[in-house]
Amino acid sequence: MEQPQQSDKEPIDAEQSAAKAAILAECDKLQAAGITFVAVHFDGYGDDGTTEDVKCYAGDAYAWSEHEPIDYDASRLQEHFETLVPFGYENDCGGFGDVVLDVRARKLTVERNDRFEDYTTSTYEV
């Protein structure tokens, strides 16, 4: 069953607000280079997680691992993107997702997917 998409904005702190401003300030340069999306993927579980390097894309849509990144050095944005990675995504069963900049729309989104364990119990007499 697919979960409904949430469109609520999460409150951000001063450090995240500064990171967002720094990323958005790069939109003109990125657009001039033909970049349409900039993203960082994160994944972790068991209290250990990894954030990949920032990658740039020139497609009409962004979907992690579906498109090849283009060769553009956006490493100066790494720290800013990492600031926006959700806290605690790696705890317990973990989670994964992306922080994505839509360059044309000048919009940053965070998609977080949390993993969880589930079980069922059956009781019967034999």
DRENTORKOL-3810 file (N, C-alpha, C; in nm, 4 decimals):
REM DRENTORKOL-3810
@n.u->0.0836; n.v->-0.1174; n.w->0.0000; ca.u->0.0000; ca.v->0.0000; ca.w->0.0000; c.u->0.0881; c.v->0.1237; c.w->0.0000
@n.u->0.0576; n.v->0.2161; n.w->-0.0864; ca.u->0.1365; ca.v->0.3377; ca.w->-0.0976; c.u->0.0880; c.v->0.4408; c.w->0.0028
@n.u->0.1833; n.v->0.5064; n.w->0.0667; ca.u->0.1503; ca.v->0.6078; ca.w->0.1653; c.u->0.1168; c.v->0.7396; c.w->0.0958
@n.u->0.0241; n.v->0.8166; n.w->0.1509; ca.u->-0.0046; ca.v->0.9468; ca.w->0.0914; c.u->0.1156; c.v->1.0387; c.w->0.1056
@n.u->0.1363; n.v->1.1214; n.w->0.0068; ca.u->0.2491; ca.v->1.2137; ca.w->0.0071; c.u->0.2185; c.v->1.3303; c.w->0.0997
@n.u->0.3132; n.v->1.3621; n.w->0.1851; ca.u->0.2957; ca.v->1.4754; ca.w->0.2742; c.u->0.3562; c.v->1.5985; c.w->0.2100
@n.u->0.2892; n.v->1.7089; n.w->0.2242; ca.u->0.3415; ca.v->1.8331; ca.w->0.1681; c.u->0.3682; c.v->1.9357; c.w->0.2767
@n.u->0.3647; n.v->1.8913; n.w->0.4009; ca.u->0.3888; ca.v->1.9830; ca.w->0.5115; c.u->0.5337; c.v->2.0272; c.w->0.5112
@n.u->0.5545; n.v->2.1509; n.w->0.5479; ca.u->0.6913; ca.v->2.1998; ca.w->0.5612; c.u->0.7390; c.v->2.1731; c.w->0.7027
@n.u->0.8575; n.v->2.1196; n.w->0.7139; ca.u->0.9189; ca.v->2.0978; ca.w->0.8433; c.u->0.9871; c.v->2.2283; c.w->0.8853
@n.u->0.9772; n.v->2.2638; n.w->1.0127; ca.u->1.0492; ca.v->2.3828; ca.w->1.0576; c.u->1.1995; c.v->2.3579; c.w->1.0494
@n.u->1.2734; n.v->2.4598; n.w->1.0127; ca.u->1.4185; ca.v->2.4452; ca.w->1.0047; c.u->1.4850; c.v->2.5437; c.w->1.0999
@n.u->1.6019; n.v->2.5044; n.w->1.1489; ca.u->1.6742; ca.v->2.5897; ca.w->1.2423; c.u->1.7618; c.v->2.6891; c.w->1.1661
@n.u->1.8332; n.v->2.7715; n.w->1.2373; ca.u->1.9141; ca.v->2.8776; ca.w->1.1758; c.u->2.0244; c.v->2.8210; c.w->1.0859
@n.u->2.0884; n.v->2.7117; n.w->1.1285; ca.u->2.1944; ca.v->2.6513; ca.w->1.0477; c.u->2.1379; c.v->2.5959; c.w->0.9164
@n.u->2.0221; n.v->2.5311; n.w->0.9242; ca.u->1.9582; ca.v->2.4782; ca.w->0.8041; c.u->1.9110; c.v->2.5910; c.w->0.7131
@n.u->1.8633; n.v->2.6983; n.w->0.7723; ca.u->1.8189; ca.v->2.8135; ca.w->0.6937; c.u->1.9360; c.v->2.8759; c.w->0.6175
@n.u->2.0509; n.v->2.8849; n.w->0.6829; ca.u->2.1708; ca.v->2.9389; ca.w->0.6179; c.u->2.2174; c.v->2.8458; c.w->0.5061
@n.u->2.2099; n.v->2.7141; n.w->0.5285; ca.u->2.2487; ca.v->2.6171; ca.w->0.4256; c.u->2.1562; c.v->2.6285; c.w->0.3052
@n.u->2.0285; n.v->2.6404; n.w->0.3306; ca.u->1.9306; ca.v->2.6557; ca.w->0.2222; c.u->1.9600; c.v->2.7808; c.w->0.1404
@n.u->1.9866; n.v->2.8906; n.w->0.2072; ca.u->2.0172; ca.v->3.0166; ca.w->0.1375; c.u->2.1435; c.v->3.0032; c.w->0.0529
@n.u->2.2452; n.v->2.9368; n.w->0.1061; ca.u->2.3709; ca.v->2.9189; ca.w->0.0321; c.u->2.3492; c.v->2.8335; c.w->-0.0928
@n.u->2.2673; n.v->2.7297; n.w->-0.0813; ca.u->2.2378; ca.v->2.6429; ca.w->-0.1965; c.u->2.1591; c.v->2.7198; c.w->-0.3013
@n.u->2.0555; n.v->2.7895; n.w->-0.2585; ca.u->1.9719; ca.v->2.8643; ca.w->-0.3536; c.u->2.0493; c.v->2.9759; c.w->-0.4228
@n.u->2.1499; n.v->3.0305; n.w->-0.3565; ca.u->2.2319; ca.v->3.1365; ca.w->-0.4157; c.u->2.3126; c.v->3.0857; c.w->-0.5352
@n.u->2.3286; n.v->2.9544; n.w->-0.5487; ca.u->2.4049; ca.v->2.8949; ca.w->-0.6587; c.u->2.3195; c.v->2.8643; c.w->-0.7819
@n.u->2.1899; n.v->2.8852; n.w->-0.7747; ca.u->2.0993; ca.v->2.8446; ca.w->-0.8829; c.u->2.1350; c.v->2.9046; c.w->-1.0183
@n.u->2.1719; n.v->3.0317; n.w->-1.0235; ca.u->2.2048; ca.v->3.0935; ca.w->-1.1522; c.u->2.3257; c.v->3.0264; c.w->-1.2172
@n.u->2.4294; n.v->2.9996; n.w->-1.1380; ca.u->2.5493; ca.v->2.9317; ca.w->-1.1904; c.u->2.5156; c.v->2.7909; c.w->-1.2386
@n.u->2.4370; n.v->2.7211; n.w->-1.1595; ca.u->2.4000; ca.v->2.5840; ca.w->-1.1947; c.u->2.3164; c.v->2.5813; c.w->-1.3220
@n.u->2.2211; n.v->2.6719; n.w->-1.3314; ca.u->2.1349; ca.v->2.6760; ca.w->-1.4498; c.u->2.2159; c.v->2.7116; c.w->-1.5748
@n.u->2.3110; n.v->2.8029; n.w->-1.5611; ca.u->2.3959; ca.v->2.8404; ca.w->-1.6743; c.u->2.4800; c.v->2.7216; c.w->-1.7228
@n.u->2.5083; n.v->2.6281; n.w->-1.6326; ca.u->2.5855; ca.v->2.5089; ca.w->-1.6686; c.u->2.4958; c.v->2.3968; c.w->-1.7213
@n.u->2.3661; n.v->2.4223; n.w->-1.7331; ca.u->2.2744; ca.v->2.3228; ca.w->-1.7857; c.u->2.2252; c.v->2.2215; c.w->-1.6837
@n.u->2.2445; n.v->2.2513; n.w->-1.5560; ca.u->2.2042; ca.v->2.1603; ca.w->-1.4497; c.u->2.0598; c.v->2.1891; c.w->-1.4106
@n.u->1.9812; n.v->2.0832; n.w->-1.3995; ca.u->1.8413; ca.v->2.0995; ca.w->-1.3615; c.u->1.8140; c.v->2.0513; c.w->-1.2187
@n.u->1.8940; n.v->1.9542; n.w->-1.1717; ca.u->1.8774; ca.v->1.9027; ca.w->-1.0357; c.u->2.0138; c.v->1.8795; c.w->-0.9721
@n.u->2.0206; n.v->1.9060; n.w->-0.8423; ca.u->2.1386; ca.v->1.8737; ca.w->-0.7623; c.u->2.0853; c.v->1.7931; c.w->-0.6441
@n.u->2.1523; n.v->1.6830; n.w->-0.6131; ca.u->2.0988; ca.v->1.5969; ca.w->-0.5075; c.u->2.2085; c.v->1.5278; c.w->-0.4288
@n.u->2.1741; n.v->1.4928; n.w->-0.3064; ca.u->2.2585; ca.v->1.4079; ca.w->-0.2233; c.u->2.1682; c.v->1.2981; c.w->-0.1680
@n.u->2.2169; n.v->1.1746; n.w->-0.1761; ca.u->2.1423; ca.v->1.0580; ca.w->-0.1273; c.u->2.2006; c.v->1.0163; c.w->0.0070
@n.u->2.1140; n.v->0.9775; n.w->0.0999; ca.u->2.1593; ca.v->0.9286; ca.w->0.2300; c.u->2.0931; c.v->0.7945; c.w->0.2580
@n.u->2.1643; n.v->0.7090; n.w->0.3323; ca.u->2.1139; ca.v->0.5754; ca.w->0.3627; c.u->2.1851; c.v->0.5250; c.w->0.4879
@n.u->2.1111; n.v->0.4620; n.w->0.5763; ca.u->2.1746; ca.v->0.4071; ca.w->0.6955; c.u->2.0808; c.v->0.3241; c.w->0.7788
@n.u->2.1395; n.v->0.2456; n.w->0.8690; ca.u->2.0635; ca.v->0.1654; ca.w->0.9643; c.u->2.1585; c.v->0.1210; c.w->1.0735
@n.u->2.1021; n.v->0.0746; n.w->1.1844; ca.u->2.1845; ca.v->0.0237; ca.w->1.2939; c.u->2.2768; c.v->0.1283; c.w->1.3504
@n.u->2.2327; n.v->0.2507; n.w->1.3543; ca.u->2.3076; ca.v->0.3643; ca.w->1.4085; c.u->2.4300; c.v->0.4023; c.w->1.3261
@n.u->2.4312; n.v->0.3649; n.w->1.1980; ca.u->2.5417; ca.v->0.4002; ca.w->1.1092; c.u->2.4829; c.v->0.4435; c.w->0.9756
@n.u->2.5281; n.v->0.5558; n.w->0.9248; ca.u->2.4726; ca.v->0.6042; ca.w->0.7988; c.u->2.5772; c.v->0.6660; c.w->0.7086
@n.u->2.5414; n.v->0.6818; n.w->0.5831; ca.u->2.6299; ca.v->0.7374; ca.w->0.4822; c.u->2.5550; c.v->0.8422; c.w->0.4018
@n.u->2.6228; n.v->0.9520; n.w->0.3761; ca.u->2.5707; ca.v->1.0533; ca.w->0.2851; c.u->2.6633; c.v->1.0544; c.w->0.1650
@n.u->2.6070; n.v->1.0349; n.w->0.0461; ca.u->2.6871; ca.v->1.0332; ca.w->-0.0759; c.u->2.7307; c.v->1.1751; c.w->-0.1139
@n.u->2.8224; n.v->1.1817; n.w->-0.2103; ca.u->2.8658; ca.v->1.3107; ca.w->-0.2629; c.u->2.7518; c.v->1.3769; c.w->-0.3389
@n.u->2.7524; n.v->1.5089; n.w->-0.3377; ca.u->2.6542; ca.v->1.5858; ca.w->-0.4144; c.u->2.6745; c.v->1.5554; c.w->-0.5627
@n.u->2.5632; n.v->1.5332; n.w->-0.6328; ca.u->2.5692; ca.v->1.5035; ca.w->-0.7765; c.u->2.4733; c.v->1.5947; c.w->-0.8507
@n.u->2.5105; n.v->1.6257; n.w->-0.9743; ca.u->2.4312; ca.v->1.7145; ca.w->-1.0576; c.u->2.3712; c.v->1.6383; c.w->-1.1754
@n.u->2.2521; n.v->1.6787; n.w->-1.2150; ca.u->2.1785; ca.v->1.6102; ca.w->-1.3208; c.u->2.1229; c.v->1.7122; c.w->-1.4192
@n.u->2.1017; n.v->1.6667; n.w->-1.5430; ca.u->2.0504; ca.v->1.7551; ca.w->-1.6470; c.u->1.9235; c.v->1.6997; c.w->-1.7109
@n.u->1.8439; n.v->1.6288; n.w->-1.6346; ca.u->1.7218; ca.v->1.5689; ca.w->-1.6884; c.u->1.5976; c.v->1.6490; c.w->-1.6544
@n.u->1.4847; n.v->1.5968; n.w->-1.7010; ca.u->1.3568; ca.v->1.6614; ca.w->-1.6734; c.u->1.3025; c.v->1.6261; c.w->-1.5355
@n.u->1.3549; n.v->1.5194; n.w->-1.4762; ca.u->1.3104; ca.v->1.4755; ca.w->-1.3445; c.u->1.4278; c.v->1.4124; c.w->-1.2718
@n.u->1.4186; n.v->1.4067; n.w->-1.1397; ca.u->1.5217; ca.v->1.3424; ca.w->-1.0600; c.u->1.4640; c.v->1.2163; c.w->-0.9956
@n.u->1.5348; n.v->1.1081; n.w->-1.0074; ca.u->1.5036; ca.v->0.9849; ca.w->-0.9356; c.u->1.6369; c.v->0.9158; c.w->-0.9092
@n.u->1.6673; n.v->0.8931; n.w->-0.7811; ca.u->1.7962; ca.v->0.8367; ca.w->-0.7439; c.u->1.8209; c.v->0.7065; c.w->-0.8177
@n.u->1.9369; n.v->0.6925; n.w->-0.8707; ca.u->1.9894; ca.v->0.5757; ca.w->-0.9423; c.u->1.9220; c.v->0.5496; c.w->-1.0773
@n.u->1.8366; n.v->0.6387; n.w->-1.1230; ca.u->1.7732; ca.v->0.6197; ca.w->-1.2536; c.u->1.8407; c.v->0.7003; c.w->-1.3642
@n.u->1.9197; n.v->0.7989; n.w->-1.3278; ca.u->1.9871; ca.v->0.8824; ca.w->-1.4262; c.u->2.1344; c.v->0.8953; c.w->-1.3890
@n.u->2.2161; n.v->0.9097; n.w->-1.4892; ca.u->2.3586; ca.v->0.9306; ca.w->-1.4657; c.u->2.3838; c.v->1.0778; c.w->-1.4347
@n.u->2.4652; n.v->1.1057; n.w->-1.3346; ca.u->2.4990; ca.v->1.2457; ca.w->-1.3073; c.u->2.5898; c.v->1.3011; c.w->-1.4159
@n.u->2.5876; n.v->1.4329; n.w->-1.4305; ca.u->2.6779; ca.v->1.4969; ca.w->-1.5254; c.u->2.8044; c.v->1.5377; c.w->-1.4522
@n.u->2.9085; n.v->1.5622; n.w->-1.5277; ca.u->3.0383; ca.v->1.5980; ca.w->-1.4703; c.u->3.0403; c.v->1.7472; c.w->-1.4389
@n.u->3.0152; n.v->1.7789; n.w->-1.3127; ca.u->3.0171; ca.v->1.9178; ca.w->-1.2660; c.u->3.0591; c.v->1.9146; c.w->-1.1195
@n.u->3.1574; n.v->1.9959; n.w->-1.0827; ca.u->3.2079; ca.v->1.9967; ca.w->-0.9464; c.u->3.1194; c.v->2.0846; c.w->-0.8579
@n.u->3.0352; n.v->2.0204; n.w->-0.7802; ca.u->2.9483; ca.v->2.0919; ca.w->-0.6863; c.u->2.9893; c.v->2.0629; c.w->-0.5421
@n.u->3.1137; n.v->2.0219; n.w->-0.5234; ca.u->3.1610; ca.v->1.9829; ca.w->-0.3902; c.u->3.1502; c.v->2.0976; c.w->-0.2892
@n.u->3.1509; n.v->2.2211; n.w->-0.3377; ca.u->3.1385; ca.v->2.3358; ca.w->-0.2472; c.u->3.0019; c.v->2.3378; c.w->-0.1772
@n.u->2.9050; n.v->2.2624; n.w->-0.2314; ca.u->2.7708; ca.v->2.2569; ca.w->-0.1731; c.u->2.7509; c.v->2.1392; c.w->-0.0785
@n.u->2.8493; n.v->2.0503; n.w->-0.0710; ca.u->2.8366; ca.v->1.9272; ca.w->0.0075; c.u->2.7934; c.v->1.9538; c.w->0.1512
@n.u->2.8655; n.v->2.0395; n.w->0.2185; ca.u->2.8372; ca.v->2.0669; ca.w->0.3600; c.u->2.6962; c.v->2.1241; c.w->0.3775
@n.u->2.6540; n.v->2.2093; n.w->0.2844; ca.u->2.5201; ca.v->2.2687; ca.w->0.2941; c.u->2.4113; c.v->2.1624; c.w->0.2776
@n.u->2.4301; n.v->2.0726; n.w->0.1804; ca.u->2.3330; ca.v->1.9655; ca.w->0.1607; c.u->2.3299; c.v->1.8731; c.w->0.2823
@n.u->2.4462; n.v->1.8411; n.w->0.3376; ca.u->2.4515; ca.v->1.7526; ca.w->0.4540; c.u->2.3802; c.v->1.8138; c.w->0.5742
@n.u->2.3806; n.v->1.9448; n.w->0.5838; ca.u->2.3100; ca.v->2.0128; ca.w->0.6923; c.u->2.1596; c.v->1.9869; c.w->0.6845
@n.u->2.1088; n.v->1.9637; n.w->0.5640; ca.u->1.9653; ca.v->1.9418; ca.w->0.5438; c.u->1.9234; c.v->1.7944; c.w->0.5519
@n.u->2.0213; n.v->1.7038; n.w->0.5611; ca.u->1.9893; ca.v->1.5615; ca.w->0.5769; c.u->1.9223; c.v->1.5448; c.w->0.7134
@n.u->1.8074; n.v->1.4763; n.w->0.7189; ca.u->1.7331; ca.v->1.4648; ca.w->0.8447; c.u->1.8119; c.v->1.3953; c.w->0.9551
@n.u->1.8032; n.v->1.4505; n.w->1.0728; ca.u->1.8695; ca.v->1.3944; ca.w->1.1901; c.u->1.8068; c.v->1.2608; c.w->1.2261
@n.u->1.8896; n.v->1.1622; n.w->1.2567; ca.u->1.8423; ca.v->1.0347; ca.w->1.3072; c.u->1.7936; c.v->0.9359; c.w->1.2038
@n.u->1.8147; n.v->0.9635; n.w->1.0759; ca.u->1.7677; ca.v->0.8716; ca.w->0.9718; c.u->1.8315; c.v->0.7334; c.w->0.9829
@n.u->1.9483; n.v->0.7262; n.w->1.0451; ca.u->2.0239; ca.v->0.6013; ca.w->1.0523; c.u->1.9916; c.v->0.5184; c.w->1.1768
@n.u->1.9098; n.v->0.5700; n.w->1.2644; ca.u->1.8817; ca.v->0.5003; ca.w->1.3900; c.u->1.7946; c.v->0.3765; c.w->1.3695
@n.u->1.8185; n.v->0.2776; n.w->1.4540; ca.u->1.7409; ca.v->0.1538; ca.w->1.4568; c.u->1.7391; c.v->0.0870; c.w->1.3193
@n.u->1.6213; n.v->0.0658; n.w->1.2621; ca.u->1.6112; ca.v->0.0012; ca.w->1.1306; c.u->1.6576; c.v->0.0937; c.w->1.0197
@n.u->1.6703; n.v->0.2199; n.w->1.0510; ca.u->1.7279; ca.v->0.3152; ca.w->0.9579; c.u->1.6313; c.v->0.3766; c.w->0.8608
@n.u->1.6906; n.v->0.4424; n.w->0.7639; ca.u->1.6132; ca.v->0.5101; ca.w->0.6615; c.u->1.7040; c.v->0.5510; c.w->0.5482
@n.u->1.6416; n.v->0.6065; n.w->0.4472; ca.u->1.7162; ca.v->0.6521; ca.w->0.3300; c.u->1.6357; c.v->0.7624; c.w->0.2635
@n.u->1.7000; n.v->0.8321; n.w->0.1728; ca.u->1.6287; ca.v->0.9366; ca.w->0.1005; c.u->1.7233; c.v->1.0294; c.w->0.0276
@n.u->1.6684; n.v->1.1432; n.w->-0.0103; ca.u->1.7430; ca.v->1.2408; ca.w->-0.0892; c.u->1.7101; c.v->1.3821; c.w->-0.0452
@n.u->1.8099; n.v->1.4677; n.w->-0.0544; ca.u->1.7890; ca.v->1.6121; ca.w->-0.0478; c.u->1.8099; c.v->1.6593; c.w->-0.1907
@n.u->1.7080; n.v->1.7226; n.w->-0.2487; ca.u->1.7095; ca.v->1.7550; ca.w->-0.3914; c.u->1.6822; c.v->1.9032; c.w->-0.4143
@n.u->1.7669; n.v->1.9640; n.w->-0.4956; ca.u->1.7450; ca.v->2.1008; ca.w->-0.5412; c.u->1.6920; c.v->2.0958; c.w->-0.6835
@n.u->1.5735; n.v->2.1488; n.w->-0.7048; ca.u->1.5191; ca.v->2.1693; ca.w->-0.8390; c.u->1.5665; c.v->2.3086; c.w->-0.8796
@n.u->1.6653; n.v->2.3130; n.w->-0.9664; ca.u->1.7317; ca.v->2.4392; ca.w->-1.0001; c.u->1.6349; c.v->2.5377; c.w->-1.0653
@n.u->1.5555; n.v->2.4909; n.w->-1.1601; ca.u->1.4625; ca.v->2.5803; ca.w->-1.2306; c.u->1.3570; c.v->2.6379; c.w->-1.1373
@n.u->1.3047; n.v->2.5553; n.w->-1.0490; ca.u->1.2008; ca.v->2.6004; ca.w->-0.9562; c.u->1.2597; c.v->2.6686; c.w->-0.8332
@n.u->1.3915; n.v->2.6550; n.w->-0.8144; ca.u->1.4591; ca.v->2.7088; ca.w->-0.6961; c.u->1.3917; c.v->2.6588; c.w->-0.5693
@n.u->1.3779; n.v->2.5266; n.w->-0.5649; ca.u->1.3062; ca.v->2.4623; ca.w->-0.4556; c.u->1.3873; c.v->2.3439; c.w->-0.4038
@n.u->1.4016; n.v->2.3369; n.w->-0.2726; ca.u->1.4705; ca.v->2.2260; ca.w->-0.2066; c.u->1.3680; c.v->2.1359; c.w->-0.1401
@n.u->1.3820; n.v->2.0058; n.w->-0.1617; ca.u->1.2932; ca.v->1.9097; ca.w->-0.0964; c.u->1.3757; c.v->1.7998; c.w->-0.0309
@n.u->1.3233; n.v->1.7480; n.w->0.0767; ca.u->1.3841; ca.v->1.6344; ca.w->0.1455; c.u->1.2832; c.v->1.5208; c.w->0.1412
@n.u->1.3271; n.v->1.4085; n.w->0.0873; ca.u->1.2440; ca.v->1.2886; ca.w->0.0894; c.u->1.3110; c.v->1.1887; c.w->0.1811
@n.u->1.2416; n.v->1.1544; n.w->0.2891; ca.u->1.2949; ca.v->1.0608; ca.w->0.3881; c.u->1.2043; c.v->0.9387; c.w->0.3928
@n.u->1.2652; n.v->0.8233; n.w->0.3834; ca.u->1.1940; ca.v->0.6962; ca.w->0.3920; c.u->1.2471; c.v->0.6221; c.w->0.5136
@n.u->1.1605; n.v->0.5946; n.w->0.6097; ca.u->1.2014; ca.v->0.5239; ca.w->0.7306; c.u->1.1709; c.v->0.3757; c.w->0.7182
@n.u->1.2675; n.v->0.2937; n.w->0.7571; ca.u->1.2473; ca.v->0.1497; ca.w->0.7601; c.u->1.1913; c.v->0.1117; c.w->0.8972
@n.u->1.1151; n.v->0.0042; n.w->0.9014; ca.u->1.0656; ca.v->-0.0443; ca.w->1.0288; c.u->1.0496; c.v->-0.1951; c.w->1.0227
@n.u->1.0496; n.v->-0.2552; n.w->1.1396; ca.u->1.0270; ca.v->-0.3992; ca.w->1.1485; c.u->0.8819; c.v->-0.4220; c.w->1.1848
@n.u->0.8287; n.v->-0.5288; n.w->1.1321; ca.u->0.6908; ca.v->-0.5644; ca.w->1.1590; c.u->0.6856; c.v->-0.7138; c.w->1.1878
@n.u->0.5859; n.v->-0.7561; n.w->1.2582; ca.u->0.5696; ca.v->-0.8986; ca.w->1.2820; c.u->0.4217; c.v->-0.9282; c.w->1.2999
@n.u->0.3874; n.v->-1.0534; n.w->1.2858; ca.u->0.2513; ca.v->-1.0991; ca.w->1.3121; c.u->0.2587; c.v->-1.2128; c.w->1.4124
@n.u->0.1545; n.v->-1.2263; n.w->1.4906; ca.u->0.1495; ca.v->-1.3310; ca.w->1.5903; c.u->0.0279; c.v->-1.4179; c.w->1.5645
@n.u->0.0495; n.v->-1.5467; n.w->1.5685; ca.u->-0.0601; ca.v->-1.6428; ca.w->1.5558; c.u->-0.0620; c.v->-1.7296; c.w->1.6792
@n.u->-0.1782; n.v->-1.7481; n.w->1.7348; ca.u->-0.1930; ca.v->-1.8354; ca.w->1.8501; c.u->-0.3026; c.v->-1.9360; c.w->1.8175
@n.u->-0.2708; n.v->-2.0621; n.w->1.8402; ca.u->-0.3712; ca.v->-2.1648; ca.w->1.8125; c.u->-0.3473; c.v->-2.2847; c.w->1.9024
@n.u->-0.4504; n.v->-2.3569; n.w->1.9247; ca.u->-0.4426; ca.v->-2.4763; ca.w->2.0079; c.u->-0.4184; c.v->-2.5971; c.w->1.9207
@n.u->-0.3327; n.v->-2.6872; n.w->1.9655; ca.u->-0.3055; ca.v->-2.8092; ca.w->1.8900; c.u->-0.3486; c.v->-2.9327; c.w->1.9662
END
